[in-house]
Amino acid sequence: MVRRKKAAAAVVDSNGVIDNIAARRALPVWKRLGLHFGSYWELYLMLLPALCFIVLFAYVPMWGIQLAFREFVPSKGLSGGRWVGFQYFRQFFESPMFASTVWNTFKISIGTLVLGFIAPIFLALLINQIASVKFKGFIQTITYMPHFISTVVIVAMLNIFLTPGTGLLGRFFGKDNLMDNPNAIAPIYWLSEVWQHCGWNCIIYLAALSSVDVSLYEAAKIDGAGRLQLIRYVDLPTIMPTCVILLILNMGSVLNVGFEKVWLMQNAMNLPGSEVISTYTFKIGIQSFQFSYGTAIGLFNTFINFVFVVLANWISKRVSDTSIF
Amino acid sequence: MSMKTRNVPSNAGAKAVSLNGLDAAKMATTAPTIASVKNGKDGVPFNKHYHLQKSVPDWIVDIVIWLLLAIIVVIVIYPLWFILVASFSDQRLVSAGRVSVWPLGFTTAGYQRVFQDQRIWTGYWNTIVYSVLGTALNLVVTLPAAFALSRREVGKVRRVILFLFTFTMYFSGGLIPSYLLYKQLGLLNNMWVFILPGAVSVWNLIIARSFFETSIPEDMFDAAKLDGLSYGGYFMKIVIPLSSAIIAVIGLYYFVGHWNDYFTGLIYIRESGLEPLQNVLQSILLANQTNQLGTGAGGQSMLQQQQIADQIKYGVIIVSTLPLLIIYPFLQKYFDKGVMIGAVKG
């Protein structure tokens, strides 16, 4: 204590007031660290478990990425064997699966992106038009519901409904099963995604819409705006910034298709239209034990996604002054 | 009802009442119809005979909106309703397309077979264990970390650590390195693979952090500190009790994530005794392995077997999905808050 006072005494300014910050700066580094941890050790302790989990389960696998550039030797695990450079990447780029998996991934995700962007906005604008709070709540409850259904069940429902002849939808499509049609897989994926998540994704727009200043509606109505004009000139501009941000952020997942759903929708017949990068990685890596090749394909996908995220973030920063990092 | 004729969107409802009331009051001073002026709920005079005029186009728009919403609700709810109805119906009628709104030929045969199946019970039990333990660990790890990251005192360190967390949202080692790591850690064919690797979801961490930052006044901390509480005490005694909304929301997110997890079971589990519900469902619903449920019993035609299999599928879908659909309406009031916080600060 005496020594701290001494240090403090050194930084009394001209008015005779002790400058605590300057006093602290005057202390040696180890002492400042000690003081810092002395006051905040509890915060670090709270952070520690989460940090350990993240380092172990997110950063250690990142270290294992080098496997994409090395031969896999079972005894050496993550760090791999001989360095082979870009051999596995070349192998992937030259393989006949490259074009089709990338194209399928792109097709499935871009449709989901576009439909999944428009539908919730439309729904939110509609729901916002309901005056009765009870009824609004009812519609929200109903439309959120599918969000909680598991992918396995969703795909099972698709199979049931699309059964040719007897299914709820299948009976309208003749004798062929749509699930077996490689060209139909992408639209089925898009539409079922919209069906499942549209209600949930519109929450954010509803939240934005609830912040509209009521006087805007009043003013617009005095100026003779009808119902549609209120939507067009008040509601839509209000949620526009949210829309732009979400669109740009979603762009980051252009080459990112959820593994589970595609995997479950796949069958021998529709494979030409449903083999995406993530399922191909699984087949190569886990099922046929080509670990290095699988890692390379996975890394390719991660890298493309990452580039898109950074790009989207950069555009977002320019356009709307919002960014994620 | 005057609510309907006032063409103000619902969120404007409360204020619109008073505005309308003011108009009514003005009317009352100029027009002689004072008798019809009443006080509204908020004590503002309110004339129920006075409405904003609604033009013909507005009526048309109104009708179109209601029609569209009705169609959307039907599209969303009907498939679910159909599954429910079909699970209680005679499958011959279902496959003939005669079942539409109400069950025909009421039967619970499908459910009886579902409940007799040991695989489903094992899967159910496993999923409950994984979900409950997993969610508990998730909350125990995520909430304190989110709180620590919400404190501005740690300055630069906080930004670095936050970056470490968010970076993992956009970049990862990928499937194969994770698989090899889990293998080395002995997590293959081990129930902890469902619980440990997903202990922290960065997205939920950020949502919780934003909540702590924005919804708990800083004065609270100053007061607690004056009263002699440390960070730990402040977190346990003040922050947690004030954060039931966010705990409910991220707790539900985590729980649903565990409950619906199919990926982990597919990749890391080979032993059927450890399989969670979703993987059992997959083998019943998609790989069509309903034989063990008694469809293979002799003397049945292919068609009959198919019908029994369908009956089981409908039953399984209902049985597996019901718990979540029951929990969620109770937590719904918290959703808007949770999702919005995540969106604002994401």
Interface residues (C-beta under 8 A of the other chain):
Chain A: S39 Y40 E42 L43 Y44 M46 L47 P49 A50 L51 F53 I54 F57 A58 Y59 V60 P61 M62 W63 G64 I65 L67 G77 L78 L123 L126 I127 N128 Q129 I130 A131 S132 V133 K136 I139 Q140 T141 I142 T143 Y144 M145 P146 F148 I149 S150 T151 V152 V153 V155 A156 M157 N159 I160 F161 T166 L168 R171 W195 G199 I203 I204 L206 A207 L209 S210 V212 V214 Y217 E218 K221 G226 R227 L228 L230 D235 T242 L249 G252 F259 E260 W263 L264 S278 T281 F282 G285 I286 F291 G294 T295 G298 L299 N301 T302 N305 F306 V309 I324 F325
Chain B: M3 K4 R6 N7 V8 P9 S10 N11 A12 G13 K15 A16 L19 L52 S55 P57 D58 V61 D62 I65 L68 L69 I72 V73 I75 V76 I77 P79 L80 F82 I83 V94 S95 A96 G97 V140 V141 T142 P144 A145 F147 A148 L149 R151 E153 V154 I161 F163 L164 F165 T166 F167 T168 Y170 F171 S172 G173 G174 L175 I176 P177 S178 Y179 L180 L181 Q184 L196 P197 G198 A199 V200 V202 L205 S230 Y231 G232 F235 V256 W259 N260 Y262 F263 L266 I267 Q278 L281 Q282 L285 L286 D310 K313 Y314 I317 S320 T321 L324 L325 Y328 P329 Q332 F335 D336 V339 M340 A343 G346
